[in-house]
C-alpha cells in the first residue's frame, strides 16, 4: 500500500476506534499484531488491541480521541493523538473518581496488506494513572 492509503486507513481506524470495537479491530488490526509497549496483563495479537480499547471505553465511557497529525512514510504511519474522558468506572485498580483525564502521545504503526501489524506507542508523562491519583492543591 502507498503511504497515502496507509494514512487514510489509520484515519478511518481512529475515527471509529471507540465505536464498534470488535468490527474496527477485525477490519484494521492483523491477528498477529505486535505491540512493542504491551502492558503485562495485555493479551498478545489483535486480542490485545481489542482488550486495550475495551478497557479504556469501559473506564471512560465518554472517551474521545483526537488525531492532531498523521504522517505516513512507506509502510509506517505516525499519529500524534490526544485522549480525553471522564473516569466513571474502575480503571486498573482505581475506583471511579469522576475526574477528567487528558493524555497525549504518539503512535507509530507498521502496516501490511491493509492492516496494522506492529505498533510503538508513547504517551505523556502525566498519564492516566498519574492524573487519577494526583492530589489537588
Helices and strands as residue ranges (DSSP letters): H 3-16, H 21-28, E 29-35, H 46-59, E 64-73, E 76-86, E 100-112, E 115-123, H 128-133
